[in-house]
Amino acid sequence: MYTGMVTNWFDSSATFKKCTAEKVSFISLSLLDLILTILAMSLGLSEINPFIRFLVQIPALILMVKLFIPVLIAWFMPGKLLLPSIALLALVVVWNIREMVIFLV
């Protein structure tokens, strides 16, 4: 049974190589969302999401939720299944940029 897990791990790395564009997009958008969240909080804006508002107070948790977990998801999920999440993250990032521009202008 243990060899099956090792085989699945190697299979997942092969899947990562097949869908690199989708997975890199997903991870990049998650990283951009993390950066924008931290930047907005440092400028004095408040986080609307109460869960993320709590996580911002604990840097290790926000890194885990907004960066490490998306990397794990991208590693194990087929790229085509990430497309809805990529679209949603893109909308979130655009919304965050829009709100920051409105705040700064």
Secondary structure in CASP SS format (residue, H / E / C, confidence):
PFRMAT SS
TARGET T0000
AUTHOR 0000-0000-0000
METHOD secondary structure of the structure
MODEL  1
M C 1.00
Y H 1.00
T H 1.00
G H 1.00
M H 1.00
V H 1.00
T H 1.00
N H 1.00
W H 1.00
F H 1.00
D H 1.00
S H 1.00
S H 1.00
A H 1.00
T H 1.00
F H 1.00
K H 1.00
K H 1.00
C C 1.00
T H 1.00
A H 1.00
E H 1.00
K H 1.00
V H 1.00
S H 1.00
F H 1.00
I H 1.00
S H 1.00
L H 1.00
S H 1.00
L H 1.00
L H 1.00
D H 1.00
L H 1.00
I H 1.00
L H 1.00
T H 1.00
I H 1.00
L H 1.00
A H 1.00
M H 1.00
S H 1.00
L C 1.00
G C 1.00
L C 1.00
S C 1.00
E C 1.00
I C 1.00
N C 1.00
P H 1.00
F H 1.00
I H 1.00
R H 1.00
F H 1.00
L H 1.00
V H 1.00
Q C 1.00
I C 1.00
P H 1.00
A H 1.00
L H 1.00
I H 1.00
L H 1.00
M H 1.00
V H 1.00
K H 1.00
L H 1.00
F H 1.00
I H 1.00
P H 1.00
V H 1.00
L H 1.00
I H 1.00
A H 1.00
W H 1.00
F H 1.00
M C 1.00
P C 1.00
G H 1.00
K H 1.00
L H 1.00
L H 1.00
L H 1.00
P H 1.00
S H 1.00
I H 1.00
A H 1.00
L H 1.00
L H 1.00
A H 1.00
L H 1.00
V H 1.00
V H 1.00
V H 1.00
W H 1.00
N H 1.00
I H 1.00
R H 1.00
E H 1.00
M H 1.00
V H 1.00
I H 1.00
F H 1.00
L H 1.00
V C 1.00
END
